[in-house]
Amino acid sequence: MRPFSHSWTSALCVALAACGPAHQAAAQDASDLPPAGFGSLRQDQVGIRLTTPVLSVRVVPLDEHVTRLLAPDVYRSLRDMRQSRADDIADAARSAGHDSVTAFMVTFFGLQPSVRFNPDELYISSQNVTYRPIGIVPITPRWSENLLDQRQQAAAIYLFEPIPILRHFTLFYGTQSSEAWGESLRQLNVERARVLTRAQQPPPQ
């Protein structure tokens, strides 16, 4: 299996990102959402990857301001999976004492046999604030074993308190870090303008 292929990432992804009144600086109002069904971006254009000598980590933001700019089939997969996992996400958020969360799809991929990963070592820094996961909803079986064979993946939905997703942030896993979200934001801004233009065009006869 090829790492992070379109097929399995589309099937596994789920989105949930909302912000309460106390986090208005981090929120994007629903009226600002781009129309669905007109995007063309691939998941690897909005995903962030960190690589260590023994494993790779891929993180995909699951906010609708991002997912609606993906290709229609990918967006539909995210939407459907969100609906199927909504109860698990809501339960995990409530257990952590939060009514609203920002969600990411996180996938660990083994590059060598018998690789251990630590889910708690992944966190985000944005505007001098450090965000650590407040809940994790496992997707793949045996997630809790924290062990991967070569070419094996483990995926889960990470829940954070509301993060300003349309602003630059830094992703950390252990001692590794990535600033790649800055480039993803540039592509999202360009695609958003294109989506708005496509949505205004009359449908083909």
Rosetta blueprint (number, residue, H / E / L):
1 M L
2 R L
3 P L
4 F L
5 S L
6 H H
7 S H
8 W H
9 T H
10 S H
11 A H
12 L H
13 C L
14 V L
15 A L
16 L L
17 A E
18 A L
19 C L
20 G L
21 P H
22 A H
23 H H
24 Q H
25 A H
26 A H
27 A L
28 Q L
29 D L
30 A H
31 S H
32 D H
33 L L
34 P L
35 P L
36 A L
37 G L
38 F L
39 G L
40 S L
41 L E
42 R L
43 Q H
44 D H
45 Q H
46 V H
47 G L
48 I E
49 R E
50 L E
51 T E
52 T L
53 P L
54 V L
55 L E
56 S E
57 V E
58 R E
59 V E
60 V E
61 P E
62 L L
63 D L
64 E H
65 H H
66 V H
67 T H
68 R L
69 L L
70 L E
71 A L
72 P H
73 D H
74 V H
75 Y H
76 R H
77 S H
78 L H
79 R H
80 D H
81 M H
82 R H
83 Q H
84 S H
85 R H
86 A H
87 D H
88 D H
89 I H
90 A H
91 D H
92 A H
93 A H
94 R H
95 S H
96 A L
97 G L
98 H L
99 D L
100 S L
101 V L
102 T E
103 A E
104 F E
105 M E
106 V E
107 T E
108 F E
109 F E
110 G E
111 L L
112 Q L
113 P L
114 S L
115 V E
116 R E
117 F L
118 N L
119 P H
120 D H
121 E H
122 L E
123 Y E
124 I E
125 S E
126 S E
127 Q L
128 N L
129 V E
130 T E
131 Y E
132 R L
133 P L
134 I L
135 G E
136 I E
137 V E
138 P E
139 I L
140 T L
141 P L
142 R L
143 W H
144 S H
145 E H
146 N L
147 L E
148 L E
149 D L
150 Q L
151 R L
152 Q L
153 Q E
154 A E
155 A E
156 A E
157 I E
158 Y E
159 L E
160 F E
161 E L
162 P L
163 I L
164 P L
165 I L
166 L L
167 R L
168 H L
169 F L
170 T E
171 L E
172 F E
173 Y E
174 G L
175 T L
176 Q E
177 S E
178 S E
179 E L
180 A L
181 W H
182 G H
183 E H
184 S H
185 L H
186 R H
187 Q H
188 L H
189 N H
190 V H
191 E H
192 R H
193 A H
194 R H
195 V H
196 L H
197 T H
198 R H
199 A H
200 Q H
201 Q L
202 P L
203 P L
204 P L
205 Q L
